[in-house]
């Protein structure tokens, strides 16, 4: 195994490696009432008092809807070869069912055309957490029908964009949609029902499978269909059997609940055992696992920080140190006997420890889980308290160090045999960071939330140099 890269070590990537950045619709678009768009669960949630920091919403966000041409020009200046964005379901299909609104589709058609005109590959994510509110009113992801509505929506978007977009992602981080949205309630729609969270997980899996089939029915065979998982790197505090069992339980609830049926056509038996007091899984109907287990063309991995667990001495109550926001309700159904610990090391503004070795570990795991399947890092990045200096420049050496470390881990995984074909920095722009409002800045580009002016941070310029040369520049002295 090669020595881990240091800031002084040249790290060179394959010539075809994609250098991208990622965003999501509700976090950047704004224009929430324009051209037929109706509320999503995040519109409702962010307008509910006490749900987001400062009561902030994505009503305007960073106004990408009106500024997308300038934003694409900025991507081109930064040398990006790919851009991952999500579609607002309620902008395309306002009630979550029925015919599309062409004005909504036209926005994405124009965005794709603009990207292609600048030589940037578009990567479309169909669902990044913003379910149309009407579908939530009908029961949301815990209801089976939502999966069928998603397949209909996928077909609409695939027909509209499939001739020009080759890279498709069905779902982004279904764990967050299911367990933060319906378990802990810290994300939209804010429900706190362990059974609902498990039903939502299954129906998200079914939506992925049905959506994949729908996309393939209307798109050229050359197109790639994937999904993005925020699979956890779960580590036990010790090798004590009780701690190992705790880690296995969280691994099932974080990872196996999705990659089991999607990659292998079955849920882990240990997941059924862990959740037997909550559900009998009777909502998994005959044929569901075959529908879910569609061959993938690629797999997206999102990584930020590892998870450290042990067996709990006593049943826990109150907020947990699980990295997903404080809540009296757990996002881990059936895991009240597991304790979460702060991982050691330096931290970002999110309080997440910085550990590039976890990214390497994650990549190598999925190289084993899905041999021969191309991998993309579809999200990786860090929030810092970025501020302009008196000259208006934004220096963020901590983010440069973070990116260097994690990109070096990606390159080491490639050396170790992983087929990683691209990296999407999270995020292109500072934006609405869900329940944190505008407090946390993940962007490589600074956004003044008063004027909405964009200023590339020093990390954006560093990343641009990496994208142009295929080699990681050194980390500057702080």
PADOMAR-990106 format. One line per field, with one value per residue (C-alpha): residue in three letters; residue number from 0; x, y, z. Coordinates in nm, 4 decimals. Layout:
BEGIN
res	[ALA,...]
n	[NUM,...]
x	[X,...]
y	[Y,...]
z	[Z,...]
***
This chain:
BEGIN
res	[UNK,UNK,UNK,UNK,UNK,UNK,UNK,UNK,UNK,UNK,UNK,UNK,UNK,UNK,UNK,UNK,UNK,UNK,UNK,UNK,UNK,UNK,UNK,UNK,UNK,UNK,UNK,UNK,UNK,UNK,UNK,UNK,UNK,UNK,UNK,UNK,UNK,UNK,UNK,UNK,UNK,UNK,UNK,UNK,UNK,UNK,UNK,UNK,UNK,UNK,UNK,UNK,UNK,UNK,UNK,UNK,UNK,UNK,UNK,UNK,UNK,UNK,UNK,UNK,UNK,UNK,UNK,UNK,UNK,UNK,UNK,UNK,UNK,UNK,UNK,UNK,UNK,UNK,UNK,UNK,UNK,UNK,UNK,UNK,UNK,UNK,UNK,UNK,UNK,UNK,UNK,UNK,UNK,UNK,UNK,UNK,UNK,UNK,UNK,UNK,UNK,UNK,UNK,UNK,UNK,UNK,UNK,UNK,UNK,UNK,UNK,UNK,UNK,UNK,UNK,UNK,UNK,UNK,UNK,UNK,UNK,UNK,UNK,UNK,UNK,UNK,UNK,UNK,UNK,UNK,UNK,UNK,UNK,UNK,UNK,UNK,UNK,UNK,UNK,UNK,UNK,UNK,UNK,UNK,UNK,UNK,UNK,UNK,UNK,UNK,UNK,UNK,UNK,UNK,UNK,UNK,UNK,UNK,UNK,UNK,UNK,UNK,UNK,UNK,UNK,UNK,UNK,UNK,UNK,UNK,UNK,UNK,UNK,UNK,UNK,UNK,UNK,UNK,UNK,UNK,UNK,UNK,UNK,UNK,UNK,UNK,UNK,UNK,UNK,UNK,UNK,UNK,UNK,UNK,UNK,UNK,UNK,UNK,UNK,UNK,UNK,UNK,UNK,UNK,UNK,UNK,UNK,UNK,UNK,UNK,UNK,UNK,UNK,UNK,UNK,UNK,UNK,UNK,UNK,UNK,UNK,UNK,UNK,UNK,UNK,UNK,UNK,UNK,UNK,UNK,UNK,UNK,UNK,UNK,UNK,UNK,UNK,UNK,UNK,UNK,UNK,UNK,UNK,UNK,UNK,UNK,UNK,UNK,UNK,UNK,UNK,UNK,UNK,UNK,UNK,UNK,UNK,UNK,UNK,UNK,UNK,UNK,UNK,UNK,UNK,UNK,UNK,UNK,UNK,UNK,UNK,UNK,UNK,UNK,UNK,UNK,UNK,UNK,UNK,UNK,UNK,UNK,UNK,UNK,UNK,UNK,UNK,UNK,UNK,UNK,UNK,UNK,UNK,UNK,UNK,UNK,UNK,UNK,UNK,UNK,UNK,UNK,UNK,UNK,UNK,UNK,UNK,UNK,UNK,UNK,UNK,UNK,UNK,UNK,UNK,UNK,UNK,UNK,UNK,UNK,UNK,UNK,UNK,UNK,UNK,UNK,UNK,UNK,UNK,UNK,UNK,UNK,UNK,UNK,UNK,UNK,UNK,UNK,UNK,UNK,UNK,UNK,UNK,UNK,UNK,UNK,UNK,UNK,UNK,UNK,UNK,UNK,UNK,UNK,UNK,UNK,UNK,UNK,UNK,UNK,UNK,UNK,UNK,UNK,UNK,UNK,UNK,UNK,UNK,UNK,UNK,UNK,UNK,UNK,UNK,UNK,UNK,UNK,UNK,UNK,UNK,UNK,UNK,UNK,UNK,UNK,UNK,UNK,UNK,UNK,UNK,UNK,UNK,UNK,UNK,UNK,UNK,UNK,UNK,UNK,UNK,UNK,UNK,UNK,UNK,UNK,UNK,UNK,UNK,UNK,UNK,UNK,UNK,UNK,UNK,UNK,UNK,UNK,UNK,UNK,UNK,UNK,UNK,UNK,UNK,UNK,UNK,UNK,UNK,UNK,UNK,UNK,UNK,UNK,UNK,UNK,UNK,UNK,UNK,UNK,UNK,UNK,UNK,UNK,UNK,UNK,UNK,UNK,UNK,UNK,UNK,UNK,UNK,UNK,UNK,UNK,UNK,UNK,UNK,UNK,UNK,UNK,UNK,UNK,UNK,UNK,UNK,UNK,UNK,UNK,UNK,UNK,UNK,UNK,UNK,UNK,UNK,UNK]
n	[0,1,2,3,4,5,6,7,8,9,10,11,12,13,14,15,16,17,18,19,20,21,22,23,24,25,26,27,28,29,30,31,32,33,34,35,36,37,38,39,40,41,42,43,44,45,46,47,48,49,50,51,52,53,54,55,56,57,58,59,60,61,62,63,64,65,66,67,68,69,70,71,72,73,74,75,76,77,78,79,80,81,82,83,84,85,86,87,88,89,90,91,92,93,94,95,96,97,98,99,100,101,102,103,104,105,106,107,108,109,110,111,112,113,114,115,116,117,118,119,120,121,122,123,124,125,126,127,128,129,130,131,132,133,134,135,136,137,138,139,140,141,142,143,144,145,146,147,148,149,150,151,152,153,154,155,156,157,158,159,160,161,162,163,164,165,166,167,168,169,170,171,172,173,174,175,176,177,178,179,180,181,182,183,184,185,186,187,188,189,190,191,192,193,194,195,196,197,198,199,200,201,202,203,204,205,206,207,208,209,210,211,212,213,214,215,216,217,218,219,220,221,222,223,224,225,226,227,228,229,230,231,232,233,234,235,236,237,238,239,240,241,242,243,244,245,246,247,248,249,250,251,252,253,254,255,256,257,258,259,260,261,262,263,264,265,266,267,268,269,270,271,272,273,274,275,276,277,278,279,280,281,282,283,284,285,286,287,288,289,290,291,292,293,294,295,296,297,298,299,300,301,302,303,304,305,306,307,308,309,310,311,312,313,314,315,316,317,318,319,320,321,322,323,324,325,326,327,328,329,330,331,332,333,334,335,336,337,338,339,340,341,342,343,344,345,346,347,348,349,350,351,352,353,354,355,356,357,358,359,360,361,362,363,364,365,366,367,368,369,370,371,372,373,374,375,376,377,378,379,380,381,382,383,384,385,386,387,388,389,390,391,392,393,394,395,396,397,398,399,400,401,402,403,404,405,406,407,408,409,410,411,412,413,414,415,416,417,418,419,420,421,422,423,424,425,426,427,428,429,430,431,432,433,434,435,436,437,438,439,440,441,442,443,444,445,446,447,448,449,450,451,452,453,454,455,456,457,458,459,460,461,462,463,464,465,466,467,468,469,470,471,472,473,474,475,476,477]
x	[0.0000,0.1406,0.2200,-0.0666,-0.0244,0.1038,0.0636,0.4087,0.3349,0.2282,-0.1059,-0.2065,-0.5489,-0.6464,-0.7018,-1.0748,-1.1464,-1.4444,-1.3903,-1.7317,-1.9337,-2.2807,-2.5898,-2.9574,-3.2678,-3.4231,-3.0886,-3.0051,-3.2926,-3.5338,-3.8266,-4.0487,-4.3747,-4.2738,-4.3749,-4.6213,-4.4038,-4.5987,-4.4750,-4.2547,-4.2189,-3.9167,-4.1200,-4.3714,-4.1092,-3.8945,-4.2023,-4.2993,-4.1785,-3.8847,-3.7836,-3.4894,-3.2224,-3.3560,-3.6751,-3.4842,-3.6262,-3.5257,-3.7724,-3.4886,-3.1928,-2.9155,-3.1537,-2.9942,-3.3242,-3.2606,-2.8789,-2.8039,-2.6269,-2.3849,-2.3375,-2.2566,-2.0088,-1.8467,-1.8253,-1.6509,-1.4051,-1.3257,-1.2517,-1.5259,-1.5865,-1.9127,-2.1997,-2.4450,-2.7780,-3.1222,-3.4647,-3.7384,-4.0183,-4.2905,-4.1510,-4.1941,-4.5032,-4.6702,-4.9095,-4.6689,-4.8880,-5.0243,-4.8770,-4.5643,-4.5502,-4.3443,-4.2188,-4.0617,-3.9027,-3.7834,-3.5704,-3.3831,-3.3651,-3.2053,-2.9686,-2.8556,-2.8041,-2.6000,-2.3805,-2.3216,-2.2348,-1.9527,-1.8301,-1.9628,-2.1269,-2.4639,-2.5469,-2.9138,-3.0404,-3.4147,-3.4829,-3.2920,-3.5451,-3.8108,-4.1243,-4.4275,-4.6385,-4.9503,-4.7840,-4.6891,-5.0496,-5.1444,-4.9065,-4.5594,-4.2843,-4.4412,-4.7133,-4.6436,-4.8114,-4.5368,-4.2910,-4.5191,-4.5582,-4.1781,-4.1511,-4.3987,-4.2002,-3.8726,-4.0168,-4.1279,-3.7834,-3.6062,-3.8109,-3.7366,-3.3616,-3.2432,-3.1225,-2.8672,-2.7979,-2.6027,-2.5552,-2.8625,-2.9057,-3.2451,-3.2231,-2.9826,-2.9200,-3.2427,-3.1261,-3.1823,-3.5220,-3.6412,-3.4796,-3.4268,-3.7579,-3.9803,-3.7767,-3.5983,-3.8027,-3.5069,-3.5676,-3.8871,-4.1587,-4.0662,-4.2452,-4.1246,-4.2542,-4.0051,-4.2429,-4.3023,-3.9268,-3.8771,-4.1723,-4.0307,-3.6935,-3.8545,-4.0656,-3.7633,-3.5860,-3.8875,-3.8953,-3.5314,-3.6014,-3.9176,-3.7576,-3.4541,-3.6786,-3.8805,-3.5686,-3.4330,-3.7624,-3.7319,-3.3578,-3.0723,-2.8926,-2.5676,-2.7014,-2.5863,-2.8341,-2.7074,-2.8100,-2.6185,-2.5906,-2.4552,-2.3310,-2.1829,-1.8351,-1.9381,-1.6636,-1.6952,-1.5309,-1.3684,-1.3548,-1.5798,-1.8564,-2.1255,-1.9625,-1.9184,-2.2891,-2.3785,-2.1708,-2.3377,-2.6820,-2.6034,-2.4375,-2.7612,-2.9729,-2.7404,-2.6169,-2.7650,-3.1207,-3.0392,-2.7487,-2.8875,-3.1921,-3.0431,-2.7144,-2.7952,-3.1743,-3.2310,-3.2495,-3.0021,-3.1588,-2.9966,-3.1944,-3.5191,-3.4031,-3.3053,-3.6425,-3.8768,-4.0403,-4.1266,-4.2342,-4.2909,-4.1933,-4.5256,-4.5197,-4.2413,-4.4618,-4.3920,-4.1837,-4.0570,-3.7013,-3.6732,-3.8065,-3.5540,-3.2564,-3.2064,-2.8556,-2.6796,-2.4434,-2.2627,-2.2912,-2.2576,-2.1022,-2.1422,-1.8989,-1.8327,-1.7314,-1.7201,-1.9565,-1.8293,-2.0572,-2.0670,-2.3226,-2.5090,-2.4857,-2.8489,-3.1296,-3.0585,-3.2917,-3.2430,-3.0192,-2.7492,-2.4054,-2.4920,-2.3974,-2.7472,-2.8808,-3.0258,-3.3634,-3.5366,-3.6384,-3.3866,-3.3250,-3.2170,-3.5250,-3.4540,-3.1153,-3.1910,-2.9188,-2.6522,-2.4549,-2.2973,-1.9634,-1.7851,-1.5112,-1.1680,-0.9748,-1.0133,-1.3667,-1.5528,-1.8158,-2.0719,-1.8847,-1.7907,-1.4463,-1.2125,-1.1025,-1.0036,-0.9254,-1.2996,-1.3494,-1.0841,-1.2475,-1.5902,-1.4655,-1.2893,-1.5962,-1.8144,-1.5434,-1.5982,-1.9797,-2.0245,-1.7248,-1.6873,-1.9364,-1.7958,-1.7997,-1.8345,-1.7868,-2.1064,-2.0664,-1.7716,-1.6903,-1.6777,-1.8436,-1.6249,-1.6932,-1.5867,-1.5704,-1.4360,-1.1195,-1.1032,-1.0197,-1.3258,-1.1297,-1.2315,-0.9455,-1.0362,-0.7130,-0.8904,-1.1153,-0.8151,-0.6501,-0.9754,-1.0102,-0.6470,-0.6743,-0.9945,-0.8937,-0.5653,-0.7707,-0.9700,-0.6513,-0.5114,-0.8302,-0.7789,-0.4244,-0.5698,-0.7947,-1.1131,-1.2847,-1.3556,-1.4372,-1.5169,-1.5504,-1.8240,-1.7314,-2.0107,-2.0936,-2.0462,-2.2144,-2.2864,-2.6567,-2.9549,-2.8219,-3.1540,-3.2409,-2.9233,-3.0596,-2.7788,-2.5469,-2.3223,-2.1199,-2.0152,-1.9533,-1.6329,-1.7937,-1.8879,-2.2366,-2.3205,-2.6748,-2.7680,-2.6544,-2.6276,-2.2899,-2.0652,-1.6946,-1.4789,-1.2967,-0.9323,-1.0466,-1.2363,-0.9191,-0.7215,-0.9832,-0.9831,-0.6091,-0.6589,-0.9341,-0.7217,-0.4044,-0.5391,-0.2878,-0.3464,-0.1697,0.0140,-0.1727,-0.0754,0.0712,-0.1920]
y	[0.0000,0.3428,0.5946,0.8395,1.1617,1.4671,1.8278,1.8011,1.4777,1.5134,1.3372,1.2829,1.1646,0.9707,1.1937,1.1097,1.1821,1.4169,1.7259,1.8482,2.0386,1.9671,2.1561,2.0832,2.2622,2.3854,2.5005,2.7330,2.7999,3.0292,3.1384,2.9085,3.0522,3.1125,2.9344,2.6981,2.5632,2.4583,2.3951,2.1001,1.9540,2.1789,2.4914,2.3823,2.2747,2.5869,2.8078,2.6231,2.8202,2.6638,2.4197,2.6095,2.8365,3.1899,3.0796,3.0998,2.9519,2.8725,3.1243,3.3167,3.0961,3.2225,3.2973,3.0445,3.0255,3.3743,3.3667,3.0226,3.1525,3.3530,3.0527,2.8252,3.0825,3.0775,2.6955,2.7232,2.9783,2.7311,2.4581,2.2202,1.9272,1.8202,1.9706,1.7729,1.9418,1.8250,1.8748,2.0347,1.7784,2.0346,2.2710,2.0003,1.8204,2.0529,1.8039,1.5129,1.3485,1.4143,1.6150,1.8247,2.2020,2.2872,2.6142,2.4125,2.1673,2.4567,2.5873,2.2584,2.2316,2.5749,2.4899,2.1718,2.3560,2.6219,2.3602,2.1738,2.4959,2.5429,2.1848,2.0855,1.7446,1.7678,1.5055,1.5097,1.4038,1.3440,1.3612,1.5622,1.5621,1.8045,1.5906,1.7818,1.8755,1.7237,1.3831,1.4263,1.5203,1.1864,1.0051,1.0766,0.8176,0.5794,0.5247,0.2814,0.4990,0.7612,0.5183,0.4876,0.8640,0.8939,0.6520,0.8631,1.1764,1.0048,0.9134,1.2727,1.4148,1.1352,1.2054,1.5780,1.5634,1.2125,1.3049,1.5490,1.4294,1.1052,1.0833,1.0250,0.9759,0.8629,0.9529,1.1513,1.0156,0.8216,0.7619,1.1301,1.1317,0.8303,0.8607,1.2353,1.3177,1.0547,0.9336,1.2154,1.4880,1.7248,1.7307,1.7765,1.6672,1.6609,1.3414,1.1291,0.7780,0.4857,0.2640,0.5388,0.5827,0.2146,0.2112,0.5246,0.3528,0.0600,0.2807,0.4957,0.1763,0.0799,0.4294,0.3899,0.0578,0.1716,0.5034,0.3291,0.1156,0.4211,0.6147,0.3269,0.2916,0.6412,0.7156,0.6101,0.2957,0.4913,0.6841,0.5948,0.5457,0.5539,0.6652,0.8491,0.6930,0.8658,0.5326,0.5577,0.4434,0.2851,0.2089,0.0433,0.2060,-0.1282,-0.4893,-0.5914,-0.8147,-0.5767,-0.2817,-0.4872,-0.5792,-0.2100,-0.1213,-0.3988,-0.2715,0.0841,-0.0443,-0.2267,0.0823,0.3218,0.1088,-0.2386,-0.1100,0.0480,-0.1348,-0.4733,-0.4668,-0.2304,-0.4156,-0.7670,-0.8061,-0.8691,-0.6888,-0.8075,-1.0672,-0.8864,-0.5724,-0.7653,-0.8845,-0.5332,-0.3865,-0.6743,-0.4792,-0.1984,-0.3745,-0.7114,-0.5672,-0.6846,-0.3843,-0.5576,-0.7188,-1.0025,-0.8710,-0.5630,-0.6871,-0.7807,-0.4381,-0.2680,-0.4783,-0.3157,-0.3312,-0.0003,0.1739,0.3516,0.4255,0.7656,0.7890,1.0912,1.1196,1.3738,1.2062,0.8592,0.7313,0.5965,0.3760,0.1458,-0.0525,0.1766,0.1172,0.2174,0.3116,0.6572,0.9522,1.3017,1.4235,1.1924,1.2697,1.1145,1.4068,1.4689,1.7440,1.7388,1.5745,1.3931,1.1401,0.8956,0.8515,0.4935,0.2719,-0.0249,0.1076,0.2494,0.0197,0.1947,0.4985,0.7445,0.9083,1.2133,1.1015,1.2426,1.4986,1.8401,1.9513,2.1550,2.4169,2.1346,1.9734,1.6829,1.5337,1.5463,1.1963,1.1295,0.7682,0.7148,0.8083,0.5599,0.2944,0.3682,0.3472,0.0185,-0.1262,-0.0577,-0.1836,-0.5140,-0.4823,-0.4157,-0.5452,-0.3811,-0.1014,0.2457,0.4785,0.8561,1.0698,1.2677,1.4792,1.5668,1.8989,2.1047,2.4033,2.6801,3.0287,3.2040,3.5833,3.8303,4.0190,4.4024,4.3587,4.1422,3.8190,3.5039,3.2906,2.9413,2.7459,2.4958,2.3905,2.3560,2.1248,1.9295,1.8894,1.7918,1.5232,1.3748,1.3892,1.2222,0.9484,0.9065,0.8758,0.6218,0.4154,0.4250,0.2996,0.0228,-0.0917,0.1123,0.2358,0.5953,0.8093,1.1489,1.3789,1.6347,1.8966,1.9912,2.2585,2.4937,2.7814,2.8804,2.8083,2.7234,2.4460,2.2841,2.3121,2.5172,2.7956,3.0126,2.9614,2.6971,2.7751,2.4726,2.6599,2.6933,3.0177,3.2740,3.4241,3.7586,3.6857,4.0547,4.1273,3.7633,3.8524,3.5499,3.5486,3.2400,3.1506,3.0546,2.6903,2.7403,2.8688,2.5779,2.3301,2.4978,2.4379,2.0730,2.0346,2.1874,1.9917,1.6653,1.7065,1.8288,2.1603,2.1957,2.3227,2.6844,2.7880,2.9276]
z	[0.0000,-0.0893,0.1782,0.2486,0.0555,0.2349,0.1201,-0.0409,-0.2328,-0.5987,-0.6452,-1.0073,-1.1249,-1.4386,-1.7464,-1.7740,-1.4049,-1.3649,-1.1515,-1.0459,-0.7919,-0.6596,-0.5450,-0.4806,-0.6020,-0.2770,-0.1423,-0.4318,-0.6722,-0.4900,-0.7107,-0.5076,-0.6426,-1.0039,-1.3241,-1.1622,-0.8814,-0.5722,-0.2161,-0.1316,0.2159,0.2658,0.1908,0.4520,0.7047,0.6750,0.7184,1.0372,1.3425,1.5232,1.2504,1.0970,1.2412,1.2563,1.0809,0.7526,0.4323,0.0768,-0.0696,-0.2332,-0.1410,-0.3727,-0.6620,-0.8969,-1.0879,-1.2256,-1.2180,-1.3590,-1.6701,-1.4575,-1.2279,-1.5220,-1.6534,-1.3084,-1.3211,-1.6569,-1.5168,-1.2397,-1.4926,-1.3775,-1.6084,-1.4417,-1.2421,-1.0343,-0.9652,-0.8606,-1.0125,-0.8051,-0.8342,-0.7561,-1.0207,-1.2843,-1.1547,-0.9022,-0.7442,-0.7679,-1.0273,-1.3742,-1.6622,-1.6363,-1.6291,-1.9357,-1.7865,-1.5056,-1.7462,-1.9597,-1.6750,-1.6609,-2.0390,-2.0489,-1.7646,-1.9401,-2.2686,-2.0909,-1.9245,-2.2490,-2.4303,-2.1767,-2.2045,-1.8608,-1.8179,-1.6409,-1.3781,-1.2808,-0.9390,-0.9516,-0.5795,-0.3202,-0.0349,-0.1690,-0.1994,-0.3326,-0.0325,-0.1879,-0.1846,0.1800,0.2525,0.0970,0.3333,0.1936,0.1663,0.4216,0.1598,-0.1233,-0.3851,-0.3517,-0.5155,-0.8180,-0.8380,-0.8377,-1.1307,-1.3275,-1.2481,-1.3441,-1.6829,-1.7442,-1.6693,-1.8535,-2.1666,-2.1433,-2.0754,-2.1551,-2.5034,-2.3566,-2.0021,-1.9731,-1.5949,-1.3778,-1.0045,-0.8784,-0.5085,-0.2956,0.0538,0.1079,0.4665,0.5420,0.3707,0.5692,0.9093,0.9573,0.7891,0.9522,1.2528,1.4337,1.2639,1.2204,0.8446,0.6473,0.6869,1.0561,1.1580,1.4515,1.3943,1.3891,1.1905,0.9346,0.8918,0.8094,0.5703,0.4076,0.3634,0.1824,-0.0406,-0.1263,-0.2301,-0.4387,-0.5901,-0.6905,-0.8612,-1.0371,-1.1281,-1.2748,-1.4953,-1.5973,-1.6947,-1.8994,-2.0839,-2.2316,-2.2500,-2.4773,-2.3623,-2.3284,-2.0280,-1.6782,-1.3912,-1.0326,-0.6863,-0.4140,-0.0692,0.2388,0.3657,0.7121,0.8062,1.1357,1.3846,1.7274,2.0286,2.1096,1.9961,2.2841,2.1412,2.2662,2.0868,1.7698,1.7842,1.8254,1.5198,1.3199,1.4147,1.3054,0.9888,0.9026,0.9722,0.7907,0.5026,0.4701,0.4667,0.1283,-0.0305,0.0743,-0.1553,-0.4144,-0.4696,-0.3483,-0.3720,0.0008,0.3321,0.5981,0.8288,1.1213,1.0261,1.0685,1.4108,1.5211,1.4267,1.5152,1.7992,1.5561,1.2379,1.0754,0.7350,0.5884,0.3530,0.1570,-0.1068,-0.3471,-0.6356,-0.4516,-0.4074,-0.7734,-0.8700,-0.6405,-0.7472,-1.0868,-1.2331,-1.1685,-1.4080,-1.1233,-0.7526,-0.5870,-0.2412,-0.0155,0.2741,0.5473,0.8741,1.0354,1.3047,1.6369,1.8491,2.1484,2.3397,2.5773,2.9507,2.9902,2.7562,2.6180,2.6238,2.4906,2.2099,2.0778,1.9410,1.6055,1.3826,1.2521,1.4732,1.8219,1.8701,2.1513,1.8868,1.7469,1.3738,1.4527,1.5034,1.7255,1.8378,2.1807,2.3146,2.1067,2.2205,1.9756,2.0563,1.9281,1.6959,1.7796,1.5796,1.4189,1.3403,1.0841,1.1702,1.1692,1.4574,1.2300,1.2700,0.9716,0.8752,0.5123,0.6003,0.6331,0.2686,0.1600,0.3796,0.2296,-0.1283,-0.0670,0.1033,-0.1990,-0.4298,-0.2480,-0.2153,-0.5865,-0.7827,-1.1207,-1.0496,-1.1238,-0.8239,-0.8001,-0.4911,-0.5356,-0.2212,-0.0010,0.1596,0.4754,0.6394,0.7810,0.9149,0.5951,0.5861,0.3291,0.4189,0.3846,0.0145,-0.0410,-0.0843,0.1014,0.2277,0.3501,0.3968,0.6219,0.3333,0.1013,0.3542,0.3870,0.0110,-0.0349,0.2305,0.0944,-0.2704,-0.1797,-0.0105,-0.3325,-0.5354,-0.2887,-0.3315,-0.7098,-0.6576,-0.4402,-0.7235,-0.6869,-1.0033,-0.8936,-1.1936,-1.0501,-0.7503,-0.6858,-0.4303,-0.1924,-0.2601,-0.5503,-0.3645,-0.0094,0.0265,0.2448,0.4652,0.5568,0.9277,0.9838,0.7622,0.6293,0.9285,0.7723,0.4608,0.2544,-0.0697,-0.2668,-0.3818,-0.1177,-0.1448,0.0146,0.1280,0.1127,-0.2416,-0.3636,-0.5166,-0.5763,-0.4825,-0.5408,-0.2207,-0.2253,-0.2114,-0.5393,-0.7051,-0.5593,-0.6842,-1.0263,-1.0511,-0.9546,-1.2155,-1.4911,-1.4150,-1.2737,-0.9943,-0.6401,-0.5790,-0.2476,0.0563,0.1223,0.4536,0.6909]
***
